[in-house]
Every structure is written in structure tokens, then in C-alpha cells.
């Protein structure tokens, strides 16, 4: 039987100060708070990483230019270090909340290039 580790997100739509452009009261989601936000297979952190995936595979990065949690300069430096295709968005720390369509476009672009 597979064992799972559950990591629960903050429930209730509470947003930190660094997320000012995200909806203050997001629409309720069916089952929100009932299920884990992330499910990891037990032992996922046990294996040693021998080669970082970004060294051998293309990477994409959404840089939040109004982020007050991770400085935009640091984001650009990290993205440059891994050779990522960078999409800057004028959002706070949670671009997927503030600009979901643009975030989804980055994911779809990555999928197209992976084929």
C-alpha cells in the first residue's frame, strides 16, 4: 500500500501582505479545506538528487515583478542561472492567483516545447 504525506494549505482564503493583487475573497471551491493541497508519495525526499533536472531539461520561470516576498532581482538571477525561459508578470508573490490566464499560458508553452 502506498503511504502519503499531506501538506495542508492555509484555508479560508487568507492572504499575506505580499499577495496584495490576489483576490481578497476568492470564490469558494468545492471541498476546499477538506483535501490536501499537495500529496506527496511517502519517501519522496529520501532519494538523493544526483543531477538537477534544470541542468538537462528546459525550464520556464514566471518572474513576479512586484513580489515583496522574493525580490524580483533574485528571481531573475535564479532564472538566469538555470537558463529558464522567463515570463515577467507585474504581480505579487502569487501570479497564479493574480493572472491565472497568463500563468496557464506559460505552462501551455512549456508543454508545447516538451513534445
Secondary structure as GFF3:
##gff-version 3
##sequence-region A 1 115
A	DSSP	beta_strand	4	7	.	.	.	ID=ss1
A	DSSP	three_ten_helix	17	19	.	.	.	ID=ss2
A	DSSP	beta_strand	38	41	.	.	.	ID=ss3
A	DSSP	three_ten_helix	53	55	.	.	.	ID=ss4
A	DSSP	beta_strand	60	64	.	.	.	ID=ss5
A	DSSP	alpha_helix	72	81	.	.	.	ID=ss6
A	DSSP	beta_strand	85	89	.	.	.	ID=ss7
A	DSSP	alpha_helix	95	98	.	.	.	ID=ss8
A	DSSP	alpha_helix	100	114	.	.	.	ID=ss9
###
